[in-house]
């Protein structure tokens, strides 16, 4: 039998959660462990960030144990938390997939992304970047986003783009781009992001919408040419690369804004005082120099919010991806 870890929670948070849950003051001194569920395998940006956050909040929340529960595109881990007790001890690092894309991509998911969760805070946004094969760009004289759009309009179907699969963030970004720019390019799905990136580097496809962290090394080596980032603001990591909205304002892309994001959720019906206490703990951690430096290594930008701001953000993202997924006809099952 493994020895129990004994960590005391921060007393204000413990009092809020215990009293409001009706457990009673007699339990206040008992050890409590917060489980932070990551609905994806270990090693990715979301998992790395969750573990760094868990370490930063331990002085406030006590022991925070990160558990990886991958499966069904993140749905299994999210559902575990949706069905957990609303006592602040079980949280999930949800993401754009689990809370905005999957509800439209899967014919059935076991949770409701709005009704079954209490949003705590947005954690980070990771820009995606529109990249083209450098050799193809030179051959086709594509030096800017405008050049790409104009070439695609003159040559419908001549360009193709790769993604990590039907319904992936890269696929949906590509379809949104095609619709707003009024052009046609052929989508080629691959079995994950790395094969799609390899296809772009080798010239099998012409352009991709890739995660900035994943694409950065090939951009810096000159194998890929970055035309634009997909977020509303430029990335501090590559400030010379314009946004799609900037570079494509005259081409119908003024409203383009898409990113990979992730944030902390608790089960629904968590008492408001407990939600606010958790929000403060994670927002304070995100503001620390150590977390900012760690996230910069992942090319992620901390994006702490209030609980209300995060709830509104999730509602807007869910509505946005409903239109995009339905327009593509993509299904995951």
N, C-alpha and C positions, 0 to 999 in steps of 0.2 A: 504494500500500500504506500502510495506516495505521501510525504508529509504535507500537511495543509499549509498554504501560504497565508500568512496573517498580516493583513494590511488594513489600517483603519481609513475609512473614507473621510474626506473633509466634512467637518461637523455640520455646516449649514446645508450642504447637499444631502448628507445622511438624514438630517432632521426633516428636510422637505420631503424626501422620498418615503421615509419610514412613517412619519406622522400621517401624511396624505394617503398612504396606502393602508392606513389603519392597523399597522403592525404593532405599534405601541413602543413606548420609550424603553421598555425593558430589553429590546433588541438592539438598541443604539450602539452598544459596545461590541456587538458581535462582528467578526470579520466578514466583509462583503467583497466579491470579485465581480467586476464588470466584464462581460464578454463582448468583444467587438468582432462581429462576423464580417469576414471578407468573402464575398460570394464568387471568388475567382481563385485560381491556383497561386501558390507563393511566387514571389519574385518580380511581379509586375509593378508599375508605378503606384497603383492603388494599394497594393499590399505593402510596399515599402513605406508609403506615406502613413498607412494605418499603424504600422509598427513604430514609426518615429513619433507619431502622435500619442500612442499608448505610453511611451516612455516619458513624454513631456507632461502628461496629465496625472501621473501616478502620485505626485505630492498632493493633488487636489482630490482626485477620485479614489485613490487607493490602487489596488492591483487591477490592471486592465489587461486581459488576456486576449490576444488576437487569434481567432480560429478561422482557418480557410475551409469554406464549404462550397466548392465549385459545383457546377452542373446546370444544364438547361439554360445556358447563356446568362447565368447569374440568378435565375429564378428560384433555385432551390435554397440558396442562402438567404435571399430576401424573404422568402416565405417562412423560413424558420423564425425570423424576427417578427414578421407580421402576426404570427400565432403565439408569440411569447407573452409572458405577463408584463403589464405596463408598469414596471417598478423601477425602471432606469438601469437595470442590471444587464439587459441584453440589447445591443445596438447593432446596426449594420452600416457598413460603408457602401451605401448605394451609389448608383452611377446613372449616367444618361441612358444606358442600356436597360437597367432594371426598372427605372421609374419613368422613362419617356418613350423608349423605342419598343421594348419587348411587349408592352400591352397591345400594340398594334401588329407586331410581327408574328406573335403566336396566336393561334386560334383560341386557346384557353390558357390562362395563367392562374395559379392558385391564390392570388392576392389582388387587391385593388391598390394601385400605387398612391392614391390619395386617401381613401377612407381607412386603410389599414396601417397607416404610419403617422408618427408625429415628427415632422421635420425639425432637426436641431440646428444645423448650420451647413451651408455650402462650405466645402473644404478647399477645392482648387478647380481651376479650369486649365486644360492643356490645349493650346491651339493646334489645329490641324493645318497643314500647309499644302498648297497646290504646287506639285513638283512635276517637272518634265524631264525626260531623258536628255542629257546635255547634248549628245551627238545629234539626236533627232531635232532638238531645238535649233541647233546651228544649221542643219541641213534644210529645215523648213523656214528658217529666218523668223523664228519665234523668240523674241527677246522680252516680251511683256505679256501680261494678261490680255491686253487688247489685241495683240498679235495672235494669240491662241484663239480667241473668240472669232476674230475675223477670218482666220484660216478655216476653222471648223464650219463657219457659216458658208464659206465659198465651196467647201468640200465636204458635204454632208456624208457622214459614215466613214470618212477616210481615217479619222483619228479614233483610237480606242483608249480606254482607261481601265486599270485594274483595281481590285479591292480585295479585302480579306474574306469576302463571301457575300451572298445575297443577304441584304438587311444589315450589313456591317456599317459602321460609321462612315467609312470611305465610300461605300456604295451610295448611301443616302445623301452624302455631301455632293457626290457626283451628279446624282439625279436632280437635286435642288439647283445645282449650277446649270445643268442643261436646260431646265425649265425656265429659270430666270434670265439666262443669256439667250434663250431661243435658238438653240443649236442642237445638233444630234451627233453623238459619239457612241461607239459600241462599248457596252460594259462587259468586262471579262472577270468573273469571280474566281478567286483562288481559295485554297484551304488555309486561310489565315493571313495575317499581315506580312510576316516575313517572306512567304513565297510571292506575294504580290509585289513587294519591294524588289525582290530579286528579278522578277519579270520586267520591272521598269528599268532597273540598272542595266540589264542585258539587252534592252531594246525590244523586248517582246510586246510591250505596251508603250503608249506615248506619254501618258500622264496619269498621276494618282493623286488622291487626297489622302495624305499620310499623316500620322502623328508626328509632330515636330521633333519630339525627342528621338523617335526612331529614324527619322530622315536626316537629322542634323549632320551626322558624320559624312554621309554621301553628298550632302550639299557642300560641306566645307572642302571635301576632296575634289569637287568639281564634276563628279559623276552625274549629279542631278542639279537642275537649275530651279531655284525657288521663285515662283512668280507672285505668290500672295499667300498671306495667312488668312484663315477663315473666320477669325474672331472680329468683333466690332472694333477692337483696338489693336494696334501693333504689339508684337511680342517684344518684351524687354531683352530677350535673348538674341533676336535678330531684328533690331529696330529699323534697319534699312529696307526690310521687306514690307511692302505695303499690304493693306488689307484688301480682300476681294471687293468690299464695298467702296473703298477708295479708288482702286485701280479700275473698277468696272462701273463706276457711277453713271457714266454716259452710255453704258451697254445694258442697262436694266438690272444691275446688281447692287443698287444702292442699299437695299435692305438685307443683304446676305450676312448672316451671322450664325455660325455653327461651331461647336467645340465639344471636346470630350471633357466631361465634368464628373465630379464625385463629391458626396457629402454624407453627413451622419444623420441617420434616422433611428427613431425609437418606435416601439409599437404604438398603435393608436390608444387614446384614452390615458396617456401619461399625464399626470397632474401638471398644471401650468408652471407651478413653482419648481418642480423637478426639471422640466424642460428648460426653464431659464437658467437653472444652476448648471446643467450640462452644457448649454450654449456658452455660458461664460467661461467654463473650464476649457472648452475646445477653442473658442475664439482667442482667449489669452495665449494658449499654446501656439496657435497659428501666427500670432504676432511676435513670437520670440525670434531673435536673430538666428538661433540654431535651426528652427523649422524653416525659416525663409531660405537659409543657405542649403539645407537638405533638399528642399523642393526645387530650388534653382538648378541643382544637379540633374533633376528629372525634367527640367524645362517646364515645370508646372508653376502656375502663379497662384499664391494663396488668395482665397476669395471669401473670407469670413463674412457672415451675414447675421441678421437677427433671425429668430425663428419665423417671424411673419414674412420677412423678405424671402427666405428660402422656400416657404410654402407657395408664395406667389410665383417664384421662379420655376418651381416644379410644375405648377399648373400651366404656365406659359409654354414650357418645353414639351409637355405632354400634348398640348394642342398643336404645336408646330409639327411634331413628328407624326401626328395622326395624318395630316395632309400629305406629308412626304412619303410615308410608308404606303399609304393607299394609292398614291399616284404611281409608285413603282410596281405595285402588285406583289412585292416580296413577301414570302412566307418562310417561317423557320420550321414548320411541321406540316 
